[in-house]
Amino acid sequence: MVLGRLPTSRTHSMHPTRRDLLGLLGTVGLSTLAGCSGTTTDPQISVPTNALTDEEIRVELDGLESEASVVVRASAQSQNQQSNAKTGGQWESRARFEVGDDGTLVVGEQPPVEGTYEDADPMGLFWSKRPADAKSDQQLPPEAIFAPGEESYEVTLTAEVDGESVAEATTARRLFDPEIEERAIDHGDLVGKLFLPPGSEPAPAILHLHGAGGKPHLATARLLASRGFATLALQYFGDPDPIPDTLSEVPVEYAETAVEWLQEQNRVAGQKLGVFGFSRGGALALLLASRNENLGAVVGWVPSGVVWEGLSYGRAPADTSAWSVGGEPVPFLELADADPGPPPAPSLPYYEPALSKASDDEIATAAIPVEDADASMYLVSVTDDQRWPSARLSERVVERLDANSYSHKYRHDSHEGAGHYMRYPYLPTAGTSRNQYNVYGGSQEANARANADAWHETLAFFDDALGE
């Protein structure tokens, strides 16, 4: 392992380098609708018949009139139970291109003349969808979010010339490999689910920790398993027993028990595990790594290197730490006395003033001793985070590691203009800036770019840190 700090990255491409581990391509199939063309073949769209949802795919059109103007549309059905005429069912995107002399078009190789996204992007038609009935300049209602099916969803691509449909193809986006295995946790004190990669060979393992929403990120865990990582999606507060009801003095030892249990599984390879935490779970991941020598890789998405006051019922301040060790609350920063307004509302007013007003001694007391970890670290933050100041909180981790000449690799990527709502890539990101209760920040494009870059970099990081 190369030692020392990796460079901090500030800007990112939507098109990460593909690795063999991630190259699970579907079978390519062609679909054609009848249409008129001056070429010797009818227009057609070539796409894989299916691919994993995080897979960047090639969309190619041929058989078109040379120098024609073609509009390519993508549509998919959202399964959001709160959908109505203004938020979906049907979500759509579009882009108009000028065809070359040879009558072909590769969508990702040129920017659209106009459409629902701007730059050359193989997946622009996928993430830029919006509810079909929503105007392009209309702010979506808080309940608008694209929800795929339980296992997959279909995207239909249509090519139009002069308002007439000339070709059509459909590609299925699989949320996980159907060959992964789901196992129950045979430990009475743990709540969560274990997902194993296809096959029977041992695999590197990851403990995934959710955020303040209180529900394990099962879709993320399934996709990680599809990419070759045995993944335990652990729930650490909420229903059911025996975990705490709220994010208040959650024992760090509970997560340590999960690490021990995961190491004992016969499908887990290697002596070191990875931990992947989102938001409040990112803080727990850093706390856990600072105490546990069995972790070799730490990923935090929009995390905090400072321990904060916990949350009680209704996410009200808990008057105590979010975490405990040995039955005692971990030292923490108190949330500010704030009134963010009626929902949907940001929670940033609880955190940013408190961080700015805290003394150096107060921050030092609440800071997580990340330098005590024995693991590589990869942190992802966003600059328009409306939940808490994840960029500042992540940079504090880097500063602490710098000051202590940390001997393992570490890196912090901060995504300009993106918001707190992060998930695996290429799902439509319209509606991810807020929901009925929370404001997350960001924009459709910035959130899409952050999702894609963070996800693929996370996979590469774990593959490097945990690979044999």
N, C-alpha and C positions, 0 to 999 in steps of 0.2 A: 504494500500500500504506500502510495506517495504521501509523505507527511507535509503538513503545513496548510495554510489557508488557501482555498480556491478563490479566484477573483469574484468580487461581488458583481452581479449582472443587473443592469437597469433596463435594458430594452431587449425585446425578444421577437423571434420570428414565429409565425403560425405554423411553420413547416419544419419540425424537428427531423434530425437524421434518423432514418429507420434502422433498426437492428434486427438481426436474425430472430432473436427471441420474440419480437413483436410482429414478425411477418406471417401472421395467420390469415392469409388471404382466402376469400371465397372463390368459387368457380365463376369465371367470366361468362356472361351470357348476353345475347343481343336481342333487342326487341325493336320492332319496326311497325309503324302505322303507314297506311297508304298515303302517298303524297306525290306531287309533281316535282320533277327535278330535271335539269338539263344534263346531269351526269348519267353514267351508265348504270348506276345502282340507286335504289331508293335511299332516302335519308334514314339513318339509324343512329341509336345511342348505345354505346358500349359501356357497361358498368358491371362490377362483380354482382352475381346474384345474391350474395350475402357476405357480410364481414362483421367482425366485432365492432361495437359502437365506438371504440377509441381508434379504429383503423382509418387512416387517411386513404381514400380510394381515388382512382383515376376515372374521370367522366370524359368520354371522347365522343364526338359526333363526326360522321362522315357522310358522303353522298349528298352534300348540300351544294347549292349553286355557288360558284366562286364569287367572292366579295358580297355575298348576301348578308343582310342584317337578320340575325336569328335571336329570338327570345327563348331562354331556357327557364322553365319553371320547375320548382320542386314542391311537393305537397306531402303532408303526413297527417295522421289522425292522432290528436291528443286524447289520452284516456283520463284527463282531469275530470273528476266527478263534479266539480264546480263550474265546468265549462258552460257557457251560454252563447248567445249569438254574437257577443262582443269579445269573448275570450277564446274561442275555439269550440270544440271539435277540430275542424280542419285548419291547419296552419300551412302557410305558403311563403315562398320566396321567389324572386325572379332576378334575371340578369340578361341584358342585351349585349350581344357581341357582334363584331364585324368578322365575317368568315374570310379566310385566306384564299389565295388563288387556287389551291388544290381542293377546295370544298370541304376541308376538315377543320375541326375545332377541338382543342384540348382545354377544358374549362379552367384548369389550374394554371395555365401558362400565359394568360393575358388578363388584364383587368377588364371588367365590364365597362361598356360605354355608359351605362346607367343601370341601376337596380337596387337591391336591398343591401348590397355591400359594395365596397369600392376597389380594393386592391386585388391583384391576382392571388387566388386562393383556391386550392383544390376542394376545400370543404366550405367555402363561403355560402353555397346554396343550402347547406345543411344547418349551420348555426344561425343564419340570418332570417329564418322563418319567423313569421308573426301570425296571429289569428287572421284568418282570411277576411273577416268582416271589419277588421280594425284599419283605420286610415294610417298611412305611413307617419304622419306627424302627430298622431294621437297617443297620449300617454295611456298605457294599458291599465285596466282596473287592477287593484291589488291581488285579486284571486287568479289572475292570468299567469299560468306557468305551464310549460309543455311537460306532460307526463306520458312517457312511453308505456307500451304494454309491459306485462310482467316478464316476458322472455325476449321479445323483439318488437320492432315496429317497421313498417314498410314506408319507403320514400319513393314516390312516383315522380319521374323526371319526364318532362314534355318539352319538345322543341316546336316553336311556332315561327312561321315565315309569313309576313303580310297578314297576320291575324289568323292564319290557318295552321292547325296542328299537323305536323308532318312526321313526327316520330315520338315514340314513347317507350320507356323502360322502367322497371321497378327493381329496387335493391332493398334487401332486408338488412336492418341493423340489429345484430344480436347483442343483447345486454350481457351475455356471458356464454361461455362454451357449455353446451348441454352435457358434456362429459365430466364436468366438475362434480365433486362429491360433497354433500352437506352432512355434517356429523353433529349430533347433540353433545353438549358438554356434560360429561359424567362426573361432575364435581358440584356438590350441593351448594357451595358458597359462591359460585360463579354464574353469571347470567350473560348469555350471548350465543353466537353460533360460529362453528368452525367450517371453513370451506377449503377443500383440497383440490389441487390441480388434477387434470385428467391423468390416468395411468396409475401405477402402483409404486413408483419410485419415490424415495424421500425428496423433499423440496425445501428450500429456504423458507423461513416462517416470519410472518409479520403480525404484530398485535396492533389492531386498529382501534383508535379511541375517538368517539364522537364528540360533539360540542355541547353547548348549553341547551340544545333542543332535547336532550335526554334520550334519544333513540339511536341505536347502532346503525351505521351506514352499511346496510346489507348489500346494496347494489355495488358499492365500491369494493366490498370484500369479495363478492362474486367475481368481479372483473379482475381484481388482483390474483385470485385463484386461477382464472382463465389465462393469465399471463405468467403462470408458473410459481406463484407464491402461496404456500399454505397460510391462510389468513383467519385469525380469530377476531371477529367483530364483537368487542366486549361492551356491555352496558354497565355503567358504574353508578347511576342513580336513576330514580323513577320507579315504575312498577316493573317486576314484582319484587317481593321479599327474596333474599335478605338484604338487598342493596338499599342505601339511604333513599328517602323519598325525594330529596332536593339536593341541589349542588351546594352542600353545606357540610364541611368537615368530612368529606369523602376520604376514607383511609387510603393512603398511597400503598399500604401493604396489600390491599385488595388487588391492585394492578400487578404487584409483585407475585401474588399467588397465581394470577393468570399467566405470567411469564413462566413460572415453574411448571404449571400444568401443560403449557404448550410445548415446552422442551421435552416433556415425557412422551409425547405422541410419536407413534412409530413411523409416521409419514413426514416427520420433521428432520431435516438434515442440518448438520453443522452445529457447532457449540454456541454460536452467537445468533441472536434473533434481531429482527428489526422492529421498531415501533413507529407508528404513523398516527399523529394526532391532529385533529382539526379544531382550531379556535381554542376553547377552554381545554379540549383534549390535547392540544399542542403544548399547553403549559404542563399538563399532567405527564406527557411524554418526556419533557425535559426534566421534570422532577424525578420521574422514574429512572431515567438514564443516569442522573447524578448520584443515584443510590445503588444501582444494579450493574454489576460487572458482566452480566450475561447478555447485555445488549450491545450490538456492534454497529447499528445504524439507526439514526433518529431523523425522522422527517416531521416537520411542523408546518402545516398550512395555516396562515394567519394566526400564529401562536403568540404567546407572551413569555418573555423571560423573567417576568415579575409575577409573584403570587398576588392575587386580588381577593377581595372580599367575595364570599359566596353569594348564592342567590337562593331565596326562600320561595314559598309558593307565589305564583304569579310573577316570578322573577324579581321580586322585591329584594333589596339588600338584606343579607342574612345576619348582619352584625357579628359575623365571625368568618374565619377563613373558608375558602372553597375546599381546602384539603387538610388532612390531619396525618400526623405520624406519631405512633405510640400513644394514641388516644388524645394527643394535644394538637390544637390548631397550629398549622404552619404559619409563621409570621406573614402578614399580608398588608397591602395598601387598602385603605377604606375607599369606597366609591364616593364620588362627590354628591352633595345634596342638589339634585337637578330635577327639573320638570321638562322632559323632552316633548311634551304635548300629547295630543290624542293619537291613537294608532291609525295608520302605521307611523312609527316614530323611530328615529335613531337612538341607539344607546350610547353613542360617543360622548354626549355631555356628562355621563357618569364617570368616564375614564380619563378623557384628555385633561380636564381641569385638575383632577386629582393627581395625575402624573406630573403636570407642570408645577403644581404647588408643593409637591412632596419635597422634603429636604433630602440632601445627599445621604444622610444617615438612615432616613426612613426607606429610601429606595434600596440602599445596601442591605438593610435588614430583610426586606421582602424579596430581594433578588434570588433567583434560583442559582445554586452553585454549579453551573453547567460545566465548569472546568474540572469537576470531579468525575465526569463521565469518562468512559473508555470506549467511545464510539465516534464514527464519522457523523456529521450533522448537515442536513440540508433544510433551510428555512425558506418559506415563500410568504411574502407579504404583498399588500396592495396599497396604493396611495390614496384611494378614495374609500377607504374602509369607514363605514358609518356605524359599525358595532363597537370597535375599539381601535386605537392607533397601532395597528399591527406592524407597520413599517418601523415606527420608533421602538416598539417593544421587541421586535426581532433584531434591530440594530444594536440594542443593549446586549443581547446575547453575543453578537459578534465582537463588540467592544470588550466584553469580559473575557472571551476566549483569546483575543489579541493580547490583552494585558497579562494573561497567564501563560503565554507562549504554548497554547494548546497543541498537542502533538499529533492529533488526528486531522483529517481533512474536514473542512467546514465551508459552507457557502450560504449566502443570502441573496435570493432573487426578489426584487421588488418590482411589481408590475404597475406601470404608469396608467392611471385612470380607471383601474379595475376596482371592483367592490368585494365585499366580504363573502358573498355567496359563490363558493367555488365547488365544482364537481368535475367528474370525468368529462372529456371533451366531445364536441361536435353535436351535442343536443342544442336545440334552439335556446338562446340566452335572453330573448325578450322576456321580460317579467322577472328576471333575476336581480333587479335593483331594489325590489321591495316585495313584500307580501301583505296580507291583511293586518299583520301586527308589527312588522319590523321594516325599517329601511336599511338596506345593505350597502347601497352605493354602486358606483360604476356605470358603465354603459353596455349596450348589447355587444358592440365590437370589442371593447376592452376586456369585458368579462370572458368572451369567447377566446381571445388570444391568451389570456392568463390561464384559463382552463387547459388549453391544449399544451402550452409550454410547460406548465407545472406538472401535469400528468406524465408526459413523456420524460421529462427530466427526473421525476420521482422514480419511474420504472428503471431508468438507466442507473440512477444512484443506488437503488436497492440491488440491482443486478451486479454492480461493481462491488458494493460493500459486503454482500452476503453470498456472492457466487463462489463456487468451489475453486 
